[in-house]
Amino acid sequence: MILFFSLLILLSNSLTAPEPLPWVKQVGAQTIPTQKTVFKTEDYGAVGDGKTLETKAIQATIDACAAKGGGVVTFKSGQYVTGSLFLKMNVTLRLDKGVELLGSQSLADYPEIDTRVAGIEMRWPAALINVIDQTNVAIVGEGTVNAQGRVFWDSYWAMRKEYEKKGLRWIVDYDCKRPRTVLVSNSSNITLKGITLQQAGFWTVHILYSNHVTADGLIIRNNIGGHGPSTDGVDIDSSTYILVQNCDIDCNDDNFCLKAGRDWDGLRVNRPTEYVVIRDCISGAGGGLITFGSETSGSIRHVLARNLKAKGTGVGIRLKSAMTRGGTVEDIYLERISMDGVGVPVEVTMNWNPSYSYSTLPEGYTEATLPPHWKAMLHKVEPASKGIPHFRRINISDLTVTDAKRGIMAAGLAESLLENFALKNVSISAATAGEINYAQSWKLENVHITAKDSSPVGIKNSSGVSF
């Protein structure tokens, strides 16, 4: 017999986002390039034969466009092999239907820059397409950016195999340098619209230290030709006033992800991700429909995610951190979300993936001679209490889930309870109900969990939480 759990607690206050949230109208690019002069890449030597390395020709077109005060960089139909490109103020890069940029498979074609990767500031290859220290830039069109990342996936798996033998799982993601597809860094009023992105070598779209960015109508397909490691969809990293909408993502890690720095280095930088709207998007394969973390050091707050769909993701709504991260995830509104065939619809953990999250130097290494990013990873967070993350005021409403494996898995810490979560109009059908541990003062209205194995939701070390 299927056990049906339901709870109906009438609350005096709404669990959905106040209407309107005062900041919602401020998200996204506030300006777009208006210059209409067309700069054709073929006029600067690009041939589009799918074989010739075209980086210099395309960059020359971009530079000429910027030198004239801006305009539109275009391509005739064809395939263009290229390394790192750097866009500039008032330039629109337009990829029309029939145009495909092919990422070079040689790491030498991606010059190293100062950036942040997975929460740590370090030297790392530039992305395939870069918008760095710029304003008023757009990448638009119905064309395709195929990063051809398979070669970088293979190099990662080979290195990880060797590093795990040495007790170095925690650093392999940083040592195995793989180019992102699109990087928006320290920039404002940036628009990404309509393009298709495939086979990212690493993260697909990384929005870092930026504000007023719009990602609209992006199609991301990273599982073509295999399953690339860490091929996130859209990562919003210590950035503010961001709008993501109408996107369709199928990747092999987190589809929509909010981040804010890792451990000592993230606490040093201390920049939040805040004022973010993600709406009208769908996800296929991937680690999580929408993920907060695991890099939480600078805090993540003021997020509205609405009208999202997931089919087959490992997790739906995911909050993850570690006991060395610190930071607070708070004032989050997740509304009108449907999921089918996900592993866990709601997963919360403060001790995520210990072999990756915690850095321990094996015997045989001398710390003084290590690379700077190793030292940053090994730098202890002191006092240790600064590394304890906090999750509070997380609001989930109008969530419908079918065919999940576990209904909910939420675990805080004895020193950091999951506080003031609110669930309203939630219907979950799962193989087993799941459990909640170290939580406090949850508010539930019209919450239903149907467990095929008749298990109840386990409640441990918690107060003010009942099913």
Residue pairs with C-beta under 8 A, 6 or more apart in sequence:
1 454
2 450
2 451
2 452
2 454
3 433
3 450
3 451
3 454
3 455
3 456
4 448
4 450
5 433
5 448
5 449
5 450
5 451
5 456
5 457
5 467
6 446
6 447
6 448
7 444
7 445
7 446
7 447
7 448
7 466
7 467
8 445
8 446
9 443
9 444
9 445
10 445
11 424
11 443
11 445
15 395
15 397
15 422
15 423
15 424
15 443
15 445
16 333
16 335
16 395
16 397
16 398
16 424
17 304
17 306
17 333
17 335
17 395
21 302
21 304
21 333
23 241
23 275
23 302
24 277
24 304
26 241
26 275
27 212
27 241
27 242
27 243
27 275
27 276
27 277
28 212
28 213
28 214
28 241
28 242
28 243
28 277
29 189
29 190
29 191
29 212
29 213
29 214
29 243
30 189
30 212
31 136
31 189
32 92
32 136
32 138
32 189
32 191
33 70
33 71
33 72
33 90
33 91
33 92
33 136
33 137
33 138
35 69
35 70
35 71
35 72
35 90
35 92
36 71
36 72
37 65
37 68
37 70
37 71
37 72
38 71
38 72
38 74
39 61
39 62
39 64
39 65
39 68
39 71
39 72
39 73
39 74
40 61
40 74
40 75
40 76
41 54
41 57
41 58
41 61
41 73
41 74
41 75
41 76
41 80
42 48
42 75
42 76
43 61
44 57
44 58
44 60
44 61
44 64
45 54
45 56
45 57
45 60
46 54
46 57
46 58
46 61
46 75
46 80
47 54
47 57
47 78
48 54
48 75
48 76
48 77
48 78
48 79
48 80
48 99
49 78
49 79
50 78
50 79
50 80
50 81
50 102
51 81
52 81
53 81
53 82
53 83
53 104
53 109
54 80
54 81
54 82
55 82
55 83
55 84
55 85
55 104
55 109
58 73
58 80
58 82
58 85
59 85
59 86
61 73
62 73
62 85
62 86
62 87
62 88
62 91
62 93
63 88
65 71
65 72
65 73
65 88
65 91
66 88
66 89
66 90
66 91
69 90
70 89
70 90
70 91
70 92
70 136
71 90
71 91
71 92
72 91
72 92
72 94
73 91
73 92
73 93
73 94
74 94
74 96
75 94
75 95
75 96
75 99
75 143
76 99
77 96
77 98
77 99
78 98
78 99
78 100
79 100
79 101
79 102
80 99
80 100
80 101
80 102
81 102
81 103
81 104
82 101
82 102
82 103
82 104
82 109
82 128
83 103
83 104
83 106
83 108
83 109
83 110
83 128
84 109
84 110
84 111
84 125
84 126
84 127
84 128
84 129
84 130
84 179
85 93
85 128
85 129
85 130
86 126
86 130
86 131
86 132
87 93
87 129
87 130
87 131
87 134
87 137
87 139
88 134
88 137
89 134
89 135
89 136
89 137
90 136
90 137
91 137
91 138
92 137
92 138
92 139
92 140
93 129
93 137
93 138
93 139
93 140
94 140
94 141
95 101
95 139
95 140
95 141
95 142
95 143
95 144
95 145
95 195
96 141
96 142
96 143
97 141
97 142
97 143
98 143
99 141
99 143
99 144
100 143
100 144
100 145
100 146
101 128
101 129
101 143
101 144
101 145
101 146
102 146
102 148
103 128
103 145
103 146
103 147
103 148
103 149
103 179
103 181
103 199
103 201
104 110
104 148
105 148
105 151
105 152
107 125
107 152
107 177
107 179
110 125
110 126
110 127
110 128
110 179
111 125
111 126
112 123
112 124
112 125
112 126
112 177
113 123
113 124
113 125
113 126
113 130
113 132
114 121
114 122
114 123
115 121
115 122
115 123
115 124
115 126
115 183
115 185
115 208
116 122
116 208
116 209
116 237
116 238
116 261
116 269
117 124
117 174
117 202
118 173
118 174
118 230
118 262
118 295
119 259
119 260
119 261
119 262
119 263
119 265
119 266
119 295
119 297
120 174
120 262
120 265
120 266
120 373
120 376
120 377
121 265
121 269
121 376
122 174
122 372
122 373
122 376
123 373
124 177
125 177
125 178
125 179
126 179
126 183
127 179
127 180
127 181
127 182
127 183
127 206
128 145
128 147
128 179
128 180
128 181
128 182
129 139
129 145
129 181
129 182
129 183
130 182
130 183
130 185
131 137
131 139
131 182
131 183
131 184
131 185
131 187
131 190
132 183
132 185
132 186
132 187
133 185
133 186
133 187
134 187
134 190
135 187
135 188
135 189
135 190
136 189
136 190
137 187
137 189
137 190
137 191
138 190
138 191
138 192
138 193
139 182
139 191
139 192
139 193
139 195
140 191
140 192
140 193
140 194
140 195
141 194
141 195
142 194
142 195
142 196
143 195
143 196
144 195
144 196
144 197
144 198
145 181
145 182
145 195
145 196
145 197
145 198
146 198
146 199
147 179
147 181
147 197
147 198
147 199
147 200
147 201
147 204
148 199
148 201
149 178
149 179
149 181
149 199
149 200
149 201
149 202
149 222
149 228
149 231
150 199
150 225
150 226
150 228
151 201
152 178
152 179
152 201
152 202
152 228
153 178
153 201
153 226
153 227
153 228
153 229
153 231
155 176
155 178
156 172
156 173
156 176
156 178
156 229
156 230
157 229
159 172
159 175
159 176
160 169
160 172
160 176
160 229
163 169
163 171
163 172
163 175
164 172
166 362
167 360
167 362
168 362
169 355
169 356
170 355
170 356
170 357
170 358
170 359
170 360
170 377
171 359
171 373
171 374
171 377
173 230
173 356
174 373
174 374
174 377
178 201
178 202
178 230
179 201
179 202
180 200
180 201
180 202
180 203
180 204
180 205
180 206
181 197
181 200
181 201
181 203
181 204
181 205
182 192
182 197
182 204
182 205
182 206
183 206
183 208
184 190
184 192
184 205
184 206
184 207
184 208
184 210
184 213
185 206
185 208
185 209
185 210
186 208
186 209
186 210
187 210
187 213
188 210
188 211
188 212
188 213
189 212
189 213
190 210
190 212
190 213
190 214
191 213
191 214
191 216
192 205
192 213
192 214
192 215
192 216
192 218
193 214
193 215
193 216
193 217
193 218
194 216
194 217
194 218
195 218
195 219
196 218
196 219
196 220
196 221
197 204
197 205
197 218
197 219
197 220
197 221
197 222
198 220
198 221
198 222
198 224
199 221
199 222
199 224
199 225
199 228
200 220
200 222
200 228
200 231
200 232
200 251
201 228
201 231
202 230
202 231
203 230
203 231
203 232
203 235
204 220
204 222
204 231
204 232
204 233
204 234
204 251
205 215
205 218
205 220
205 233
205 234
205 235
206 235
206 237
207 213
207 215
207 234
207 235
207 236
207 237
207 239
207 242
208 237
208 238
208 239
209 237
209 238
209 239
209 271
210 239
210 242
211 239
211 240
211 241
211 242
212 240
212 241
212 242
213 239
213 241
213 242
213 243
214 242
214 243
214 244
214 245
215 234
215 242
215 243
215 244
215 245
215 247
216 243
216 244
216 245
216 246
216 247
217 245
217 246
217 247
218 234
218 247
218 248
218 249
219 247
219 248
219 249
220 233
220 234
220 247
220 248
220 249
220 250
220 251
220 255
221 250
222 228
222 231
222 233
222 250
222 251
222 252
223 231
223 250
223 251
223 252
223 285
227 252
227 285
228 251
228 252
229 252
229 253
230 252
230 253
231 251
231 252
231 253
232 251
232 253
232 254
232 255
232 257
233 247
233 249
233 251
233 254
233 255
233 256
233 257
233 283
233 286
234 244
234 247
234 249
234 255
234 256
234 257
235 254
235 257
235 258
235 259
236 242
236 244
236 256
236 257
236 258
236 259
236 273
236 276
237 258
237 259
237 260
237 273
237 295
238 259
238 260
238 261
238 269
238 271
238 272
238 273
238 298
239 273
239 276
240 272
240 273
240 274
240 275
240 276
241 275
241 276
242 273
242 275
242 276
242 277
243 276
243 277
244 256
244 276
244 277
244 278
244 279
244 281
245 277
245 278
245 279
245 280
245 281
246 280
246 281
247 256
247 281
247 282
248 281
248 282
248 283
248 284
249 255
249 256
249 281
249 282
249 283
249 284
249 286
250 283
250 284
250 285
250 286
251 285
251 286
252 285
252 286
252 287
253 286
253 287
254 286
254 287
254 288
254 291
254 318
255 283
255 286
255 287
255 288
255 289
255 290
255 291
255 310
255 313
256 278
256 281
256 283
256 289
256 290
256 291
256 305
256 308
257 288
257 290
257 291
257 292
258 273
258 276
258 290
258 291
258 292
258 293
258 300
258 303
259 273
259 293
259 294
259 295
259 296
259 300
260 266
260 271
260 272
260 273
260 295
260 296
260 297
260 298
260 299
260 300
260 327
261 267
261 269
261 270
261 271
261 295
261 296
261 297
261 298
261 327
262 294
262 295
262 297
262 325
262 377
263 297
263 322
263 324
263 325
263 326
263 359
263 377
263 379
263 381
263 387
264 324
264 376
264 379
264 380
264 381
265 297
265 376
265 377
265 379
266 295
266 296
266 297
266 298
266 325
266 326
266 327
267 297
267 298
267 326
267 327
267 381
267 386
269 297
269 298
270 297
270 298
271 298
272 298
272 299
272 300
272 301
273 298
273 299
273 300
273 301
273 303
274 299
274 300
274 301
274 302
274 303
275 302
276 302
276 303
276 304
277 303
277 304
277 305
277 306
278 290
278 303
278 304
278 305
278 306
278 308
279 304
279 305
279 306
279 307
279 308
280 306
280 307
280 308
281 307
281 308
281 309
282 308
282 309
282 310
282 311
283 289
283 308
283 309
283 310
283 311
283 313
284 310
284 311
284 312
284 313
285 312
285 313
286 313
286 314
287 313
287 314
287 315
287 318
288 313
288 314
288 315
288 316
288 317
288 318
288 347
289 308
289 310
289 313
289 315
289 316
289 317
289 318
289 337
289 339
289 342
290 305
290 308
290 316
290 317
290 318
290 334
291 315
291 318
291 319
291 320
292 300
292 303
292 318
292 319
292 320
292 329
292 332
293 300
293 318
293 319
293 320
293 321
293 325
293 329
293 352
293 389
294 320
294 321
294 322
294 325
294 352
294 353
294 357
295 325
296 321
296 325
296 326
296 327
296 328
296 329
296 389
297 325
297 326
297 327
298 327
299 327
299 328
299 329
299 330
300 327
300 328
300 329
300 330
300 332
301 328
301 329
301 330
301 331
301 332
302 331
303 331
303 332
303 333
304 333
304 335
305 332
305 333
305 334
305 335
305 337
306 333
306 334
306 335
306 336
307 335
307 336
307 337
308 334
308 336
308 337
308 338
309 337
309 338
309 339
310 316
310 337
310 338
310 339
310 340
310 342
311 339
311 340
311 341
311 342
312 340
312 341
312 342
313 339
313 342
313 343
314 342
314 343
314 344
315 342
315 343
315 344
315 345
315 347
316 337
316 339
316 342
316 344
316 345
316 346
316 347
316 401
316 404
317 334
317 337
317 345
317 346
317 347
317 396
317 399
318 347
318 348
319 329
319 347
319 348
319 349
319 391
319 394
320 347
320 348
320 349
320 350
320 352
320 353
321 327
321 329
321 349
321 350
321 352
321 389
321 391
322 350
322 351
322 352
322 353
322 354
322 357
322 358
322 387
322 389
323 350
323 351
323 387
323 388
323 389
323 413
324 357
324 358
324 381
324 387
325 357
325 387
325 389
326 381
326 386
326 387
326 388
326 389
327 389
327 390
328 389
328 390
328 391
328 392
329 389
329 390
329 391
329 392
329 394
330 390
330 391
330 392
330 393
330 394
331 393
332 393
332 394
332 395
333 395
333 397
334 394
334 395
334 396
334 397
334 399
335 396
335 397
335 398
336 397
336 398
337 396
337 398
337 399
337 400
338 399
338 400
338 401
339 345
339 399
339 400
339 401
339 402
339 404
340 401
340 402
340 403
341 402
341 403
341 404
342 401
342 404
342 405
343 404
343 405
343 406
344 404
344 405
344 406
344 407
344 408
344 409
344 434
345 399
345 401
345 404
345 407
345 408
345 428
345 430
346 396
346 399
346 407
346 408
346 409
346 410
347 408
347 409
347 410
348 391
348 409
348 410
348 411
348 412
348 418
349 409
349 410
349 411
350 388
350 389
350 391
350 411
350 412
350 413
350 416
351 357
351 411
351 413
359 377
359 378
361 367
361 370
361 374
361 378
367 374
367 375
367 378
370 378
381 387
385 415
388 413
388 415
388 416
389 416
390 416
390 419
391 412
391 416
391 418
391 419
392 418
392 419
392 420
392 421
393 419
393 420
393 421
393 422
394 418
394 420
394 421
394 422
395 421
395 422
395 424
396 421
396 422
396 423
396 424
396 426
397 422
397 423
397 424
397 425
397 426
398 424
398 425
398 426
399 423
399 425
399 426
399 427
399 428
400 427
401 407
401 427
401 428
401 429
401 430
402 429
403 429
403 430
404 428
404 429
404 430
404 431
405 430
405 431
405 432
406 430
406 431
406 432
406 433
406 434
407 428
407 430
407 432
407 433
407 434
407 449
407 451
407 457
408 428
408 433
408 434
408 435
408 436
408 449
408 457
409 434
409 435
410 418
410 421
410 434
410 435
410 436
410 437
410 439
411 418
411 435
411 436
411 437
411 438
412 418
412 437
412 438
412 439
413 438
414 438
414 461
416 438
417 438
417 439
417 440
417 462
418 436
418 438
418 439
418 440
418 442
419 439
419 440
419 441
420 440
420 441
420 442
420 443
421 439
421 442
421 443
422 442
422 443
422 444
422 445
423 442
423 443
423 444
423 445
423 447
424 444
424 445
424 446
424 447
425 445
425 446
425 447
426 444
426 446
426 447
426 448
426 449
427 448
427 450
428 448
428 449
428 450
429 450
429 452
430 449
430 450
430 451
430 452
431 451
431 452
431 453
432 451
432 452
432 453
432 455
433 449
433 451
433 455
433 456
433 457
433 458
434 457
434 458
435 457
435 458
435 459
435 460
436 442
436 457
436 458
436 459
436 460
436 462
436 465
437 458
437 460
437 461
437 462
438 460
438 461
438 462
439 459
439 462
439 464
439 465
440 462
440 463
440 464
440 465
441 463
441 464
441 465
442 464
442 465
444 467
447 467
449 457
449 467
456 467
457 467
459 465
459 466
459 467
